[in-house]
Amino acid sequence: MHTSTITATVAAPASGVSYRWIAALVVICALAIAPMFVPSYIQDLTLKIIIYALFALSLELLVGTTGLVSLGHAAFFGIGAYVAALASPDSAAGSLLTLIPLSMLAAGGYALFVGALSLRTKGVYFIMVTLAFAQMAYYVFHDTAIGGGSDGMYLTLRPTLIMGGATLIDFDNARHLYFFALGLLVVTYGFLALVQRSRFGHALAGIRINEQRMRAAGYQTYLYKLAAFVIAGMLAGLAGFLSATKNGVVNPELLSWHESGAVLLMIILGGLGSLRGAVLGAVAFVILKEFYPSEAIFGALATRWQLTLGLTMIFFVALLPNGLIGLGHRFKRISRRLSTGPAQAGTGS
């Protein structure tokens, strides 16, 4: 009885789904043809947004779907990036078929370790434990020679995919990297959408709503949360791999609490509980962070862009408690009122 109630609560409404998919296809097609028409700077910025959107989606699985607020998610992002650099040979380009699984498995392995311990706590204690584990990983890379210390290390040759003696994908080609990252974002979004609609996803949503009731219904909530934690860590590691190959350099700041806070702000800005919101939040955050420091646009305020960005975040959270994704719902309500207003008025007379 309780389980069916929870499942019914978290089930997505059927109305409007077709329009959402049409809009998604239009956006994907626009992104696919963008490199042919936009300058290299815009292509590079779009690639950065794609990578952070993938990163935000990984945290959305934890926070928005499962209700686990982590402040150490950047640890998996940074580990994925460092493994990509450490596992790449110096004299030849690394193989995508090797580096991607290694980055994801390394991030997932650390997520399994962190999750197995931190998930025994709840609330603010869980937040602080995940932060502590992330800082521990940060100082391992920052204070030792494993990854070049505080200076980080370079990825001298970007990965390739060679099959049958032919180079199918070469990340030294900016468009190859762009389309590959876009494809991974689409696949990840589709995967998480399927997860949310699956029995596993409904169980995670039930845990977010009332974990005690889910345990009473016979669910082993600890294992469900641990599985979600590991999946989220592996996806963050995938985003870290893309970040390393894009920038050609990694440093300990990728694992810092600032990075964890930034990705948490992305999903809050976009709207918790929505995959589309996570992507929108990443788009908005990266664009704001990119343009606020520009003196050509903001003049003297550019030197205080952190303050401006912080005030903007407060403004959005105060006026849009449901995030950017809530704007669509507001417009729908307003349009319904405008369309039904005259009819209701006529009925009343």
Summary of the structure (lengths in Angstrom):
residues: 349
radius of gyration: 21.6
end to end distance: 46.0
largest distance: 82.9
contacts: 1176
relative contact order: 0.16
helix: 77%
strand: 4%
